[in-house]
Amino acid sequence: MSNVVPVVKRLQQVWPETRIVWVTGKAEHSLLKGLSGVEFIVYDKASGFKGMKAIWKQLADTRFDLMLHLQAALRASVLSVGIKAEVKLGFDKARAKDWQWLFTNERIVPREKGHVVEGFYDFLDTLGIAPEMPSDLEWQLPVSDEALAEAKQKCPCDRYVVISPCSSQRARNFRNWTLDGYVEVVEYLYREYGIKAVITGGNRDIEHYYAKEIMERATTPVLNLVAQTSLQGLVALIQRASLVIAPDSGPVHFANAVDTPVIGLFATSNVLRTGPYKWQQWVVNRYPDAAKTYMNKSVDQLSWGERVRHPHAMELIETQDVISQIDRLMAEYQAKGS
């Protein structure tokens, strides 16, 4: 949802008197709360259809001029049924997953092979208020004083790298890099640049396992903050970091949204579609190699955004690939005096 923030910012610039109501999930709200000029209605996915009916009742006397259907998922489409709007604008049919086109009466302009961020911005293009993608998209993800205080209390050091080693848990979702690779990178950053590693993540067993193994194997200092921060606290931690290293997951987009340098680790998903939008040049991109090795196809032969679902695909990323990107990024920022 952090990638939708530039759309909201643009709407506020062009239509400053417009009331903006954002229906979102609990986790997403904990990330977005504090975004100025936005009314949030929170849907608890665990509440199911009962929760949807409660929102419909809450909005029973409201009829919107426009609804932007920005989430192409069946649950979101069902929820949209009970929201009254003159125009329900959704994705073009090629991008409208889970039959979203059945729940909208207008569709955005088509785009072939675009980034997820560009897909959201196409809503503005269709509305005639942003015909071209700007080079300086405005994110400004809200970070509260409480979140900053939490981050400083959990990690008082000045220079550190946030490493979020695990991606989200989904079926055949092979996006996690190797433990050996992370350990070598952790040691290299501390040895060459004096940057301490901070490991973050959720409360799943695999995330605790990764953190424990990295701490035990590394010969340099490591701070384990897995399952020890709020979501906004994590964003604040990322905002204060010198660097973020993570696979295709939320933290790479959080870093993008608070303008922290990020090295994404990609082999099973297409960087040009889901990579950190402002930091794509720093991604370690082994997606083409994975497509060739495990699917015997070039990227051009795959459908746009198709994943390489092989458990060994991320092993194509070598430690030296990551170290080379670290050195390039550090050299550039030292040259800028950052």
Secondary structure, 3 states (H helix, E strand, C coil): CHHHHHHHHHHHHHCCCCCCEEEEEHHHHHHHCCCCCCEEEEECHHHHHHHHHHHHHHCCCCEEEEEECCCCCHHHHHHHHCCEEEEEEECCCCCCHHHHHHHCCEECCCCCCCCHHHHHHHHHHHHCCCCCCCCCCCCCCCCCHHHHHHHHHHCCCCCEEEECCCCCCCCCCCCCCCHHHHHHHHHHHHHHHCCEEEECCCCCHHHHHHHHHHHHHCCCCEEECCCCCCHHHHHHHHHHCCEEEEECCHHHHHHHHCCCCEEEEECCCCHHHHCCHHHHHHCEECHHHHHHHHHCCCHHHCCCCCCCCCCCHHHHCCHHHHHHHHHHHHHHHHHCCC
